[in-house]
Amino acid sequence: MGEAAYITGLQHVGIPTNDLEATIAFYTSLGFEVALRTGNPKADEQVCFLTLGNLCIETYENGCAVGKPGAVDHIALNVTDIEGAFREAKRAGRTLLDQEVQFLPFWEKGVRFFTILGPNGEKVEFCQKL
């Protein structure tokens, strides 16, 4: 079956920042709207999701953004069944960065996700909004 059976499209692109306010100002000047502003208690980071049409950027202030080309941290794929996708990723022998499905209290009911490593060192997150 494979992970593709659970993927419905791009969920978001993760961009770390050292200045959340400047990042929000930049993207809103391009027409993006703040969809959710919250915190990630596990990482002690402030987080903002910005949307424009069907594009979503998750930016988070982590104090260690590299600030040069190649600085996008991850892409997240929207999935319909996080447990099924996780099972398939393990079966396929993917390099798992999370040993179990994670949870964060983002959005109304939270999100469940896990991350794998791509062939170029990129992080690919599988994400299901609850």
C-alpha positions as CSV (number, residue, x, y, z in Angstrom):
1,M,0.0,0.0,0.0
2,G,2.7,2.6,1.0
3,E,2.4,6.0,2.6
4,A,0.9,7.5,-0.6
5,A,-2.4,5.9,0.3
6,Y,-2.7,8.3,3.2
7,I,-1.2,11.5,1.8
8,T,-3.7,14.2,0.5
9,G,-1.2,17.0,-0.2
10,L,1.0,19.6,1.3
11,Q,0.1,20.4,4.9
12,H,2.8,23.2,5.5
13,V,6.3,24.3,5.0
14,G,8.3,24.8,8.3
15,I,10.6,27.9,8.4
16,P,12.6,28.6,11.6
17,T,13.2,32.2,12.5
18,N,15.2,34.2,14.9
19,D,12.6,37.1,14.8
20,L,9.0,35.9,14.7
21,E,7.6,39.4,14.5
22,A,9.7,40.3,11.5
23,T,8.8,37.1,9.8
24,I,5.1,37.6,10.4
25,A,5.3,41.2,9.1
26,F,7.1,40.0,5.9
27,Y,4.7,37.3,5.0
28,T,1.6,39.3,5.8
29,S,3.0,42.1,3.6
30,L,2.9,39.5,0.8
31,G,-0.8,38.8,1.5
32,F,-0.5,35.9,3.9
33,E,-2.9,35.9,6.9
34,V,-2.2,34.7,10.4
35,A,-4.2,31.5,10.8
36,L,-2.9,30.5,14.2
37,R,-0.5,31.9,16.7
38,T,0.5,29.6,19.5
39,G,3.4,28.1,21.4
40,N,5.1,24.8,21.3
41,P,5.5,23.9,24.9
42,K,7.8,20.9,24.2
43,A,10.3,23.1,22.4
44,D,9.6,26.3,24.3
45,E,9.0,28.2,21.0
46,Q,6.5,30.7,19.7
47,V,4.8,29.5,16.5
48,C,2.8,31.1,13.8
49,F,0.9,29.5,10.9
50,L,0.4,31.8,8.0
51,T,-1.9,31.0,5.0
52,L,-2.4,32.3,1.5
53,G,-4.8,30.3,-0.5
54,N,-3.9,26.7,0.0
55,L,-0.3,27.4,1.0
56,C,0.5,27.2,4.7
57,I,3.8,28.3,6.4
58,E,4.6,27.3,9.9
59,T,7.3,29.7,11.3
60,Y,8.7,29.3,14.7
61,E,11.2,31.3,16.7
62,N,13.9,29.0,17.8
63,G,16.9,31.3,18.0
64,C,19.1,29.2,15.8
65,A,17.8,29.7,12.3
66,V,20.7,29.6,9.8
67,G,19.4,32.6,7.8
68,K,20.8,31.5,4.4
69,P,19.5,29.5,1.4
70,G,18.6,26.0,2.4
71,A,17.1,27.2,5.7
72,V,13.7,25.6,5.2
73,D,13.5,23.1,8.1
74,H,10.8,20.7,6.9
75,I,7.9,20.1,4.6
76,A,4.7,18.5,6.1
77,L,2.4,16.3,4.2
78,N,-1.3,16.1,5.2
79,V,-2.4,12.6,5.9
80,T,-5.8,11.0,6.6
81,D,-4.6,8.3,9.0
82,I,-1.4,9.0,10.9
83,E,-1.2,5.5,12.4
84,G,-1.5,3.9,9.0
85,A,1.1,6.2,7.5
86,F,3.5,5.6,10.5
87,R,3.0,1.8,10.0
88,E,3.8,2.1,6.3
89,A,6.9,4.3,6.9
90,K,8.3,1.7,9.4
91,R,7.5,-1.1,7.0
92,A,9.3,0.7,4.2
93,G,12.4,1.1,6.4
94,R,12.3,4.9,6.4
95,T,14.7,6.7,8.6
96,L,12.4,7.8,11.4
97,L,13.2,10.9,13.4
98,D,10.3,10.1,15.8
99,Q,10.1,6.6,17.3
100,E,6.3,7.1,17.8
101,V,3.6,9.4,16.6
102,Q,3.8,12.8,18.4
103,F,1.1,15.2,19.5
104,L,1.0,19.0,19.8
105,P,-2.0,21.1,20.9
106,F,-2.1,23.1,17.7
107,W,-5.3,24.1,16.0
108,E,-8.7,23.4,17.6
109,K,-8.1,19.7,18.5
110,G,-4.4,19.3,18.1
111,V,-2.2,17.5,15.5
112,R,-0.5,14.1,15.5
113,F,2.6,13.8,13.4
114,F,5.9,12.0,12.9
115,T,9.0,12.9,10.8
116,I,11.3,11.0,8.5
117,L,14.6,11.9,7.0
118,G,14.7,12.4,3.2
119,P,17.7,11.5,0.9
120,N,19.1,15.0,1.1
121,G,18.9,15.4,4.9
122,E,15.5,17.2,4.6
123,K,12.9,16.5,7.2
124,V,9.5,15.2,5.9
125,E,6.7,15.4,8.4
126,F,3.5,13.4,8.1
127,C,0.8,15.4,9.9
128,Q,-2.9,14.8,10.7
129,K,-5.0,17.6,12.1
130,L,-7.5,16.2,14.7
